[in-house]
Amino acid sequence: MEEKKELEKAVEEEVVETEEVKAAEVAEEKEPEDEFVNVNKEELKKKLNEAYTELGSKFYKEVCAPTSGRPRELPRPSLFNDSVGRIKNIKEKMDKIISAELAAKGLKACPDCENEVVLASKFCNMCGYKFPSKPDEKRMRPAAVPRCKQCGANLEPDSVFCPDCGKRQ
């Protein structure tokens, strides 16, 4: 009788232990970890380089590694989804940090050439990219000596394109 109770107790303890492990695993799955929370820009750059290296390594192994005589095929894009997703996540975090830093200075980044331009600019003064227009946009640009030959708008000293009309200077 005592053996039966001891056996039942041991089984019960094992079941409880197994259920606790399963519950912990489920809890971990429900709370996805964001490894980039509270990370500064330099750490993000480092993580981005690591992610690019990981992606390149996977691609090399899939495309360039010896094939043992079998014909080479293009790799399935799904093989790289985790690396690409990680890169996108890092880039989104970096973009938010950079946008906030630039906005505090009254600037924004051109999505084409990454040049810093005044928030009120309609065109990038380096590559001519046309920013989406916003209704009732106020001019934040102080009066400057150089002016656009086309529309007379104020220009930055190193402008190649007018930020208002997009005309090459």
Buried (B, 14 or more C-beta within 10 A) or exposed (E): EEEEEEEEEEEEEEEEEEEEEEEEEEEEEEEEEEEBEEBEEEEBEEBBEEBBEBBEEBBEEBEEEEEEEEEEEEEEEEEBEEBEEBBEBBEEBBEEBBEEEBEEEEBBBBEEEEBBBBBBBBBBBBBBBBBEEEEEEEEEBEEEEEBBEEEEBBBBEEBBBBBBBBBEE
